[in-house]
Amino acid sequence: MKTILSILSLACFMVSCTSSIVEEKSFTFDHATAILQSLEKSKAYTYAILDQMPDSLYSYKPTPELMTFSEHYVHNAIFTSNQLANRLNLENPFKDFKRDRDLNKEETRVEVDRMYAFMIQTLEAMSSEDLEKEIEFGKEAIPTWRLFNIVENHNNHHRGYSLVYLRMNGIVPKGYFGW
């Protein structure tokens, strides 16, 4: 009898330990907060780069087939907004945008502002469940939160180009914000 009570006590203890472990593993990561924090750093770094290029060089491009300094940022703003709007069924802030010339420094910044505002507004309107929902991207299903990583990666790509453009004009880039 004593053995049976000991076994039952041990079994109850193991069940209570197991349920505690299961409860701990059900933690949900707060993707929205993490992405918003990353976006704030990205935005600050982007503006630091934009501010360093003189307005007179916003139409600079090293070779005819490359984008101008401004085009990199405007293209990124359009691409980012298109990806979010089309994949999440949202109103695109760039739907009527027509770029018929190179934009100057102030105009470029307005478009970058519009992109970041749209990204932040979109993220703040989403629930944790929305961010976990799967969407299609590149012939595969991904959680929605990864879409924000994808567009930020695209942003990094074009910001990297612009750093080279600064250096090609004798400007040593300042303002890198480590993560």
N, C-alpha and C positions, 0 to 999 in steps of 0.2 A: 504494500500500500504506500509506504514511504517512497519507494522508487517511482510509482505512478504519479504521486504528487510532485516529485522533483522533475519528472519529465514534463508534466503539464505546466509547471512553473517556468521551466526553460522554454517551452513552446510559446507561452504567452509573452515572455520577454523577447523572444526572437521576432514574433509578429509585431510587437510594439516598435522594436528597432527598425524592422523592415518598413513599416508604414511611415516612420519618421524620415527614412532615407528617400522614399518615394515622394513624400511631400517636399523635401528639399530639392529634388530634381525637377519639380514642376515649375521652377522659377522661369519667368518670362523676361527676356532681355528687352530693354527699352530702346528700340531702334530709333525712334523719333528723336529722343534727346541726344543720342550719340551722333546721329546725322546732323542735327541742328548745330551741335558744337563744332563739328567738322566744317559745316558750311560757313559758320562765322569766321573761322580761321582762313578758309579758302577765300572768302570775300575780302577780308583784310589784306591778304597777300596779293590778291588780284588788283585791288586798288593801289597798293604800294607800287606794283609794276606799272599800272596805267599812269600813275602820277609821275613816274620817272621819265617817260618818253615825252619829249617836247611836242607840242601840238603840231609843229611844222613837219614832224616825222611820222605822223599817224598814217600817212599814205605810203610810207617806205616799204619796199619789198626788194630783197636782194637780187632776184631774177624775175623775168616777166611771168613765168608760170606759177610763181608762189603767191600766196595771199599777202595783202598789206598787213601792217601791224594792226590796224583797226579791224580789218576783215576777220582776223583770227578770233577776236572777241565777239564781233557781231555774229559770225558763223556759229560760234559756240552757244551764244544766247538763243539763236533760232533753233539749233539742233536740240539743245537741252529742253526748251519749251515744247518743241514738237514731240519729243520722246515722251515726256510726261503727259502732255495733253492727249496724244493719240492712244497711248497704252492705258491711261487711266480714265479715259472718256471725260476729259475736262475741256473747258473753253481755253483756247490757245491765245495768249496775249500777243502773239506775233502773226496771227492768222491773216491780217491785212497789211503786214509789213512788206514794203518794197524797197530794196536797197538799190538805188539808181546811181549812187556815187559813193566815194570813200567818205566816211564820216570823220568829223574832227574829234578832238579829245573830249569835249563836253558831250557831243552827241553819242559817242561810243560809250561813255560812262552811263548815260541815260539808259541805253539798251542793256548794259550789264546790270544796272540797278533793277531794271524790269525783270530780267531773268532771275536774279537772286530773290526778289520779292515773290515771284511766282513759285519758286522752289520752296521757300519758307512757308508761304500761305498754303501750298498743297500739303506739305508735311504736317503743319499744325492742324489741318482739317481731318487728318487720317487717324484712325484708331489703331491700336496694336494689332487687332485682327485684320484691318485693311492692309497693314504693312506685311503681314504674313501670307496674305492671299497670293496665289500663284498667277503669274501673267506670262505671256509668251514673249520671248526675246531671242532672236537668233536661232530659231527652230528648237528651242528648249523652254521648259517651264522653269521660271525662277520666282522666288518670293519678291513681292513688290519692293521691299526695302533695298534689294540689290540693284534695282533700276537707278536709285540715287547714287550708288557707288559707280555704276557704269557711266552716268553722265558726268560725275566728278572726275573720273579717269579721263574722259574726253576733254574736260576743262584743263586738266593738268597737261595733257598733250599740247594743246594750243598755247597755254601759258609758257610752256617750255620753249616753243618757237619764239615767242615774244622776248624771252630772255636773251636768246641768240641775237635777235634784231637789236636789242639795246646794246649788246657788246659790239656788234658790227658798226655801231655809230659812236663808239668810244665811251659808252655809259656802262659803268660797273654796277650791276644790279644790287640793290640793297633791300633789306626787309624780309628776308626769308623767315617764315614762321615755322619753326619746328613743331612737330606734333607731340 
